[in-house]
Amino acid sequence: MAGTVHFHLQNNQMTDVNVSVFDDRTGRQVLDTVPLNQDETVDVEVVADSDGKGAAHWLFASSDGSVNSNKQQTDIEEGDNCTLG
């Protein structure tokens, strides 16, 4: 069974957003439109590769449409702190 990587995803935007996260190794959606207030953090878990690193991408948008973007990050290590943008 494959290992997992746990990381923290912080909303570094100027507004509250909804965020969805996808595990790039499995294609599985691991967070589905989760509200994330400005400066708050959510914990995420993805499958690790043979080197113990994860890869994910996330989509985020504010309810008023002022923020609507995405980001991909590879080589995520256990306990990493990642930001939305």
N, CA, C and O atoms as a Tinker XYZ file with bonds, in Angstrom:
   340  protein
     1  N      0.838000   -1.181000    0.000000    73     2
     2  CA     0.000000    0.000000    0.000000    64     1     3
     3  C      0.886000    1.249000    0.000000    63     2     4     5
     4  O      1.891000    1.316000    0.708000    81     3
     5  N      0.495000    2.219000   -0.798000    73     3     6
     6  CA     1.271000    3.452000   -0.922000    64     5     7
     7  C      1.158000    4.288000    0.345000    63     6     8     9
     8  O      0.131000    4.286000    1.025000    81     7
     9  N      2.235000    4.999000    0.645000    73     7    10
    10  CA     2.225000    5.909000    1.776000    64     9    11
    11  C      1.524000    7.207000    1.420000    63    10    12    13
    12  O      1.116000    7.420000    0.278000    81    11
    13  N      1.393000    8.058000    2.403000    73    11    14
    14  CA     0.742000    9.343000    2.175000    64    13    15
    15  C      1.624000   10.484000    2.658000    63    14    16    17
    16  O      2.547000   10.291000    3.449000    81    15
    17  N      1.319000   11.662000    2.169000    73    15    18
    18  CA     1.979000   12.898000    2.570000    64    17    19
    19  C      0.889000   13.830000    3.094000    63    18    20    21
    20  O     -0.130000   14.038000    2.435000    81    19
    21  N      1.107000   14.380000    4.268000    73    19    22
    22  CA     0.188000   15.355000    4.855000    64    21    23
    23  C      0.841000   16.730000    4.773000    63    22    24    25
    24  O      1.997000   16.905000    5.161000    81    23
    25  N      0.084000   17.710000    4.262000    73    23    26
    26  CA     0.615000   19.070000    4.197000    64    25    27
    27  C     -0.478000   20.066000    4.546000    63    26    28    29
    28  O     -1.659000   19.723000    4.600000    81    27
    29  N     -0.065000   21.303000    4.781000    73    27    30
    30  CA    -0.979000   22.374000    5.164000    64    29    31
    31  C     -1.097000   23.337000    3.991000    63    30    32    33
    32  O     -0.091000   23.728000    3.398000    81    31
    33  N     -2.319000   23.714000    3.661000    73    31    34
    34  CA    -2.579000   24.640000    2.567000    64    33    35
    35  C     -3.187000   25.909000    3.146000    63    34    36    37
    36  O     -4.278000   25.875000    3.714000    81    35
    37  N     -2.481000   27.032000    3.004000    73    35    38
    38  CA    -2.909000   28.295000    3.603000    64    37    39
    39  C     -3.479000   29.239000    2.549000    63    38    40    41
    40  O     -2.959000   29.352000    1.438000    81    39
    41  N     -4.569000   29.917000    2.934000    73    39    42
    42  CA    -5.156000   30.948000    2.087000    64    41    43
    43  C     -4.350000   32.234000    2.260000    63    42    44    45
    44  O     -4.508000   32.943000    3.254000    81    43
    45  N     -3.497000   32.529000    1.301000    73    43    46
    46  CA    -2.686000   33.747000    1.331000    64    45    47
    47  C     -3.276000   34.840000    0.443000    63    46    48    49
    48  O     -2.598000   35.814000    0.115000    81    47
    49  N     -4.537000   34.675000    0.057000    73    47    50
    50  CA    -5.204000   35.664000   -0.783000    64    49    51
    51  C     -5.753000   36.809000    0.064000    63    50    52    53
    52  O     -5.738000   36.736000    1.292000    81    51
    53  N     -6.232000   37.852000   -0.579000    73    51    54
    54  CA    -6.749000   39.025000    0.119000    64    53    55
    55  C     -8.225000   38.875000    0.506000    63    54    56    57
    56  O     -8.842000   39.832000    0.974000    81    55
    57  N     -8.790000   37.687000    0.314000    73    55    58
    58  CA   -10.209000   37.456000    0.584000    64    57    59
    59  C    -10.446000   35.990000    0.927000    63    58    60    61
    60  O     -9.568000   35.150000    0.730000    81    59
    61  N    -11.627000   35.689000    1.438000    73    59    62
    62  CA   -12.016000   34.305000    1.688000    64    61    63
    63  C    -12.270000   33.612000    0.351000    63    62    64    65
    64  O    -12.729000   34.243000   -0.601000    81    63
    65  N    -11.973000   32.318000    0.279000    73    63    66
    66  CA   -12.151000   31.569000   -0.968000    64    65    67
    67  C    -12.746000   30.195000   -0.675000    63    66    68    69
    68  O    -12.819000   29.760000    0.474000    81    67
    69  N    -13.164000   29.532000   -1.734000    73    67    70
    70  CA   -13.499000   28.113000   -1.704000    64    69    71
    71  C    -12.403000   27.403000   -2.485000    63    70    72    73
    72  O    -12.008000   27.856000   -3.559000    81    71
    73  N    -11.911000   26.291000   -1.945000    73    71    74
    74  CA   -10.786000   25.604000   -2.573000    64    73    75
    75  C    -11.110000   24.124000   -2.791000    63    74    76    77
    76  O    -11.721000   23.470000   -1.945000    81    75
    77  N    -10.680000   23.619000   -3.953000    73    75    78
    78  CA   -10.748000   22.195000   -4.266000    64    77    79
    79  C     -9.332000   21.717000   -4.549000    63    78    80    81
    80  O     -8.570000   22.398000   -5.237000    81    79
    81  N     -8.975000   20.541000   -4.019000    73    79    82
    82  CA    -7.619000   20.007000   -4.185000    64    81    83
    83  C     -7.697000   18.631000   -4.825000    63    82    84    85
    84  O     -8.552000   17.818000   -4.473000    81    83
    85  N     -6.790000   18.375000   -5.776000    73    83    86
    86  CA    -6.725000   17.104000   -6.485000    64    85    87
    87  C     -5.351000   16.476000   -6.291000    63    86    88    89
    88  O     -4.332000   17.158000   -6.401000    81    87
    89  N     -5.323000   15.190000   -6.005000    73    87    90
    90  CA    -4.089000   14.417000   -5.871000    64    89    91
    91  C     -3.609000   14.098000   -7.284000    63    90    92    93
    92  O     -4.301000   13.394000   -8.019000    81    91
    93  N     -2.449000   14.596000   -7.677000    73    91    94
    94  CA    -1.963000   14.400000   -9.040000    64    93    95
    95  C     -1.463000   12.982000   -9.311000    63    94    96    97
    96  O     -1.316000   12.601000  -10.472000    81    95
    97  N     -1.203000   12.206000   -8.286000    73    95    98
    98  CA    -0.793000   10.807000   -8.509000    64    97    99
    99  C     -1.997000    9.921000   -8.806000    63    98   100   101
   100  O     -1.907000    9.004000   -9.623000    81    99
   101  N     -3.102000   10.184000   -8.159000    73    99   102
   102  CA    -4.286000    9.327000   -8.325000    64   101   103
   103  C     -5.379000    9.971000   -9.153000    63   102   104   105
   104  O     -6.255000    9.271000   -9.661000    81   103
   105  N     -5.352000   11.293000   -9.301000    73   103   106
   106  CA    -6.421000   12.004000   -9.986000    64   105   107
   107  C     -7.650000   12.214000   -9.106000    63   106   108   109
   108  O     -8.648000   12.782000   -9.550000    81   107
   109  N     -7.574000   11.758000   -7.870000    73   107   110
   110  CA    -8.710000   11.838000   -6.946000    64   109   111
   111  C     -8.822000   13.236000   -6.349000    63   110   112   113
   112  O     -7.820000   13.867000   -6.015000    81   111
   113  N    -10.063000   13.706000   -6.222000    73   111   114
   114  CA   -10.307000   14.981000   -5.558000    64   113   115
   115  C    -10.294000   14.738000   -4.057000    63   114   116   117
   116  O    -11.084000   13.940000   -3.551000    81   115
   117  N     -9.401000   15.418000   -3.338000    73   115   118
   118  CA    -9.254000   15.190000   -1.903000    64   117   119
   119  C     -9.915000   16.272000   -1.057000    63   118   120   121
   120  O    -10.167000   16.059000    0.129000    81   119
   121  N    -10.197000   17.427000   -1.648000    73   119   122
   122  CA   -11.013000   18.468000   -1.011000    64   121   123
   123  C    -11.984000   18.974000   -2.058000    63   122   124   125
   124  O    -11.596000   19.237000   -3.196000    81   123
   125  N    -13.241000   19.109000   -1.679000    73   123   126
   126  CA   -14.276000   19.507000   -2.626000    64   125   127
   127  C    -14.929000   20.815000   -2.186000    63   126   128   129
   128  O    -15.816000   20.819000   -1.332000    81   127
   129  N    -14.488000   21.913000   -2.770000    73   127   130
   130  CA   -15.063000   23.243000   -2.546000    64   129   131
   131  C    -15.179000   23.571000   -1.058000    63   130   132   133
   132  O    -16.262000   23.869000   -0.554000    81   131
   133  N    -14.056000   23.512000   -0.377000    73   131   134
   134  CA   -14.001000   23.791000    1.057000    64   133   135
   135  C    -13.811000   25.296000    1.281000    63   134   136   137
   136  O    -12.891000   25.886000    0.713000    81   135
   137  N    -14.667000   25.927000    2.101000    73   135   138
   138  CA   -14.469000   27.349000    2.405000    64   137   139
   139  C    -13.192000   27.537000    3.229000    63   138   140   141
   140  O    -12.940000   26.801000    4.183000    81   139
   141  N    -12.405000   28.518000    2.850000    73   139   142
   142  CA   -11.154000   28.789000    3.546000    64   141   143
   143  C    -11.018000   30.301000    3.710000    63   142   144   145
   144  O    -10.804000   31.026000    2.738000    81   143
   145  N    -11.146000   30.762000    4.948000    73   143   146
   146  CA   -11.052000   32.192000    5.239000    64   145   147
   147  C     -9.629000   32.686000    5.052000    63   146   148   149
   148  O     -8.681000   31.902000    5.088000    81   147
   149  N     -9.483000   33.985000    4.854000    73   147   150
   150  CA    -8.175000   34.604000    4.671000    64   149   151
   151  C     -7.266000   34.241000    5.841000    63   150   152   153
   152  O     -7.676000   34.336000    6.998000    81   151
   153  N     -6.037000   33.826000    5.546000    73   151   154
   154  CA    -4.991000   33.439000    6.504000    64   153   155
   155  C     -5.251000   32.118000    7.218000    63   154   156   157
   156  O     -4.423000   31.704000    8.030000    81   155
   157  N     -6.356000   31.443000    6.952000    73   155   158
   158  CA    -6.601000   30.137000    7.561000    64   157   159
   159  C     -5.910000   29.043000    6.764000    63   158   160   161
   160  O     -5.519000   29.239000    5.614000    81   159
   161  N     -5.768000   27.880000    7.405000    73   159   162
   162  CA    -5.078000   26.742000    6.822000    64   161   163
   163  C     -5.964000   25.516000    6.895000    63   162   164   165
   164  O     -6.729000   25.344000    7.844000    81   163
   165  N     -5.855000   24.659000    5.878000    73   163   166
   166  CA    -6.554000   23.382000    5.878000    64   165   167
   167  C     -5.503000   22.289000    5.696000    63   166   168   169
   168  O     -4.520000   22.475000    4.980000    81   167
   169  N     -5.721000   21.145000    6.350000    73   167   170
   170  CA    -4.808000   20.011000    6.215000    64   169   171
   171  C     -5.238000   19.149000    5.040000    63   170   172   173
   172  O     -6.428000   18.898000    4.846000    81   171
   173  N     -4.261000   18.694000    4.253000    73   171   174
   174  CA    -4.520000   17.918000    3.050000    64   173   175
   175  C     -3.659000   16.658000    3.086000    63   174   176   177
   176  O     -2.541000   16.675000    3.600000    81   175
   177  N     -4.184000   15.575000    2.542000    73   175   178
   178  CA    -3.452000   14.308000    2.455000    64   177   179
   179  C     -3.480000   13.813000    1.015000    63   178   180   181
   180  O     -4.543000   13.725000    0.400000    81   179
   181  N     -2.299000   13.490000    0.480000    73   179   182
   182  CA    -2.184000   12.938000   -0.871000    64   181   183
   183  C     -1.285000   11.704000   -0.831000    63   182   184   185
   184  O     -0.575000   11.480000    0.149000    81   183
   185  N     -1.316000   10.916000   -1.883000    73   183   186
   186  CA    -0.509000    9.705000   -1.979000    64   185   187
   187  C      0.945000   10.077000   -2.278000    63   186   188   189
   188  O      1.210000   10.959000   -3.095000    81   187
   189  N      1.868000    9.412000   -1.621000    73   187   190
   190  CA     3.297000    9.661000   -1.819000    64   189   191
   191  C      3.847000    8.803000   -2.950000    63   190   192   193
   192  O      3.375000    7.690000   -3.183000    81   191
   193  N      4.846000    9.326000   -3.647000    73   191   194
   194  CA     5.538000    8.521000   -4.646000    64   193   195
   195  C      6.615000    7.678000   -3.951000    63   194   196   197
   196  O      6.685000    7.657000   -2.722000    81   195
   197  N      7.439000    6.997000   -4.720000    73   195   198
   198  CA     8.443000    6.112000   -4.129000    64   197   199
   199  C      9.512000    6.869000   -3.341000    63   198   200   201
   200  O     10.226000    6.272000   -2.536000    81   199
   201  N      9.627000    8.180000   -3.568000    73   199   202
   202  CA    10.557000    9.012000   -2.804000    64   201   203
   203  C      9.897000    9.664000   -1.601000    63   202   204   205
   204  O     10.525000   10.456000   -0.898000    81   203
   205  N      8.620000    9.332000   -1.358000    73   203   206
   206  CA     7.905000    9.890000   -0.213000    64   205   207
   207  C      7.392000   11.302000   -0.420000    63   206   208   209
   208  O      7.107000   12.011000    0.545000    81   207
   209  N      7.270000   11.719000   -1.688000    73   207   210
   210  CA     6.791000   13.067000   -1.992000    64   209   211
   211  C      5.446000   13.006000   -2.694000    63   210   212   213
   212  O      5.142000   12.053000   -3.411000    81   211
   213  N      4.650000   14.041000   -2.475000    73   211   214
   214  CA     3.332000   14.123000   -3.084000    64   213   215
   215  C      3.271000   15.201000   -4.149000    63   214   216   217
   216  O      4.162000   16.044000   -4.254000    81   215
   217  N      2.207000   15.161000   -4.935000    73   215   218
   218  CA     1.962000   16.177000   -5.959000    64   217   219
   219  C      0.466000   16.460000   -5.972000    63   218   220   221
   220  O     -0.352000   15.544000   -5.896000    81   219
   221  N      0.121000   17.737000   -6.068000    73   219   222
   222  CA    -1.286000   18.120000   -6.052000    64   221   223
   223  C     -1.473000   19.417000   -6.825000    63   222   224   225
   224  O     -0.529000   20.173000   -7.054000    81   223
   225  N     -2.720000   19.649000   -7.219000    73   223   226
   226  CA    -3.073000   20.961000   -7.742000    64   225   227
   227  C     -4.385000   21.382000   -7.117000    63   226   228   229
   228  O     -5.199000   20.549000   -6.720000    81   227
   229  N     -4.577000   22.693000   -7.036000    73   227   230
   230  CA    -5.787000   23.202000   -6.405000    64   229   231
   231  C     -6.358000   24.356000   -7.214000    63   230   232   233
   232  O     -5.650000   25.095000   -7.898000    81   231
   233  N     -7.668000   24.469000   -7.102000    73   231   234
   234  CA    -8.442000   25.528000   -7.727000    64   233   235
   235  C     -9.085000   26.316000   -6.605000    63   234   236   237
   236  O     -9.572000   25.730000   -5.638000    81   235
   237  N     -9.095000   27.629000   -6.719000    73   235   238
   238  CA    -9.717000   28.427000   -5.663000    64   237   239
   239  C    -10.382000   29.658000   -6.257000    63   238   240   241
   240  O     -9.925000   30.218000   -7.254000    81   239
   241  N    -11.472000   30.064000   -5.618000    73   239   242
   242  CA   -12.232000   31.222000   -6.095000    64   241   243
   243  C    -12.961000   31.864000   -4.936000    63   242   244   245
   244  O    -13.393000   31.188000   -4.001000    81   243
   245  N    -13.093000   33.173000   -5.008000    73   243   246
   246  CA   -13.882000   33.906000   -4.020000    64   245   247
   247  C    -15.338000   33.957000   -4.494000    63   246   248   249
   248  O    -15.622000   33.827000   -5.685000    81   247
   249  N    -16.241000   34.145000   -3.551000    73   247   250
   250  CA   -17.662000   34.166000   -3.900000    64   249   251
   251  C    -18.032000   35.382000   -4.742000    63   250   252   253
   252  O    -18.999000   35.331000   -5.501000    81   251
   253  N    -17.274000   36.483000   -4.620000    73   251   254
   254  CA   -17.585000   37.682000   -5.401000    64   253   255
   255  C    -16.885000   37.707000   -6.762000    63   254   256   257
   256  O    -17.061000   38.649000   -7.534000    81   255
   257  N    -16.092000   36.673000   -7.055000    73   255   258
   258  CA   -15.423000   36.578000   -8.348000    64   257   259
   259  C    -14.135000   37.365000   -8.467000    63   258   260   261
   260  O    -13.517000   37.366000   -9.531000    81   259
   261  N    -13.708000   38.042000   -7.392000    73   259   262
   262  CA   -12.483000   38.847000   -7.461000    64   261   263
   263  C    -11.224000   37.988000   -7.522000    63   262   264   265
   264  O    -10.182000   38.448000   -7.990000    81   263
   265  N    -11.312000   36.746000   -7.056000    73   263   266
   266  CA   -10.192000   35.810000   -7.104000    64   265   267
   267  C    -10.687000   34.522000   -7.754000    63   266   268   269
   268  O    -11.712000   33.969000   -7.356000    81   267
   269  N     -9.956000   34.055000   -8.749000    73   267   270
   270  CA   -10.294000   32.809000   -9.419000    64   269   271
   271  C     -9.015000   32.301000  -10.072000    63   270   272   273
   272  O     -8.612000   32.803000  -11.121000    81   271
   273  N     -8.373000   31.306000   -9.457000    73   271   274
   274  CA    -7.067000   30.890000   -9.949000    64   273   275
   275  C     -6.801000   29.424000   -9.607000    63   274   276   277
   276  O     -7.665000   28.730000   -9.073000    81   275
   277  N     -5.592000   28.969000   -9.926000    73   275   278
   278  CA    -5.184000   27.597000   -9.622000    64   277   279
   279  C     -3.674000   27.555000   -9.478000    63   278   280   281
   280  O     -2.966000   28.490000   -9.852000    81   279
   281  N     -3.196000   26.439000   -8.924000    73   279   282
   282  CA    -1.752000   26.246000   -8.746000    64   281   283
   283  C     -1.464000   24.759000   -8.670000    63   282   284   285
   284  O     -2.284000   23.990000   -8.168000    81   283
   285  N     -0.323000   24.353000   -9.157000    73   283   286
   286  CA     0.137000   22.975000   -9.035000    64   285   287
   287  C      1.452000   22.973000   -8.276000    63   286   288   289
   288  O      2.292000   23.855000   -8.458000    81   287
   289  N      1.619000   21.972000   -7.425000    73   287   290
   290  CA     2.875000   21.853000   -6.689000    64   289   291
   291  C      3.288000   20.386000   -6.654000    63   290   292   293
   292  O      2.485000   19.506000   -6.345000    81   291
   293  N      4.544000   20.143000   -6.973000    73   291   294
   294  CA     5.114000   18.800000   -6.915000    64   293   295
   295  C      6.166000   18.766000   -5.812000    63   294   296   297
   296  O      6.514000   19.803000   -5.248000    81   295
   297  N      6.660000   17.598000   -5.512000    73   295   298
   298  CA     7.689000   17.415000   -4.482000    64   297   299
   299  C      7.244000   17.915000   -3.111000    63   298   300   301
   300  O      8.044000   18.464000   -2.354000    81   299
   301  N      5.958000   17.721000   -2.795000    73   299   302
   302  CA     5.439000   18.101000   -1.482000    64   301   303
   303  C      5.925000   17.074000   -0.467000    63   302   304   305
   304  O      5.770000   15.869000   -0.670000    81   303
   305  N      6.502000   17.545000    0.602000    73   303   306
   306  CA     7.008000   16.653000    1.638000    64   305   307
   307  C      6.103000   16.693000    2.872000    63   306   308   309
   308  O      5.341000   17.640000    3.067000    81   307
   309  N      6.200000   15.672000    3.682000    73   307   310
   310  CA     5.407000   15.569000    4.919000    64   309   311
   311  C      5.559000   16.842000    5.745000    63   310   312   313
   312  O      6.673000   17.274000    6.042000    81   311
   313  N      4.415000   17.443000    6.114000    73   311   314
   314  CA     4.412000   18.612000    6.975000    64   313   315
   315  C      4.654000   19.943000    6.272000    63   314   316   317
   316  O      4.700000   20.985000    6.925000    81   315
   317  N      4.807000   19.923000    4.956000    73   315   318
   318  CA     5.041000   21.182000    4.219000    64   317   319
   319  C      3.900000   22.173000    4.441000    63   318   320   321
   320  O      2.754000   21.784000    4.665000    81   319
   321  N      4.237000   23.452000    4.375000    73   319   322
   322  CA     3.253000   24.527000    4.389000    64   321   323
   323  C      3.217000   25.112000    2.988000    63   322   324   325
   324  O      4.195000   25.697000    2.523000    81   323
   325  N      2.077000   24.949000    2.316000    73   323   326
   326  CA     1.896000   25.457000    0.958000    64   325   327
   327  C      0.879000   26.591000    0.987000    63   326   328   329
   328  O      0.032000   26.649000    1.878000    81   327
   329  N      0.963000   27.488000    0.016000    73   327   330
   330  CA     0.002000   28.573000   -0.084000    64   329   331
   331  C     -0.797000   28.437000   -1.372000    63   330   332   333
   332  O     -0.356000   27.792000   -2.323000    81   331
   333  N     -1.968000   29.047000   -1.393000    73   331   334
   334  CA    -2.833000   28.939000   -2.567000    64   333   335
   335  C     -2.186000   29.491000   -3.812000    63   334   336   337
   336  O     -2.196000   28.843000   -4.859000    81   335
   337  N     -1.617000   30.693000   -3.715000    73   335   338
   338  CA    -1.095000   31.353000   -4.911000    64   337   339
   339  C      0.392000   31.468000   -4.925000    63   338   340
   340  O      0.961000   32.003000   -5.876000    81   339
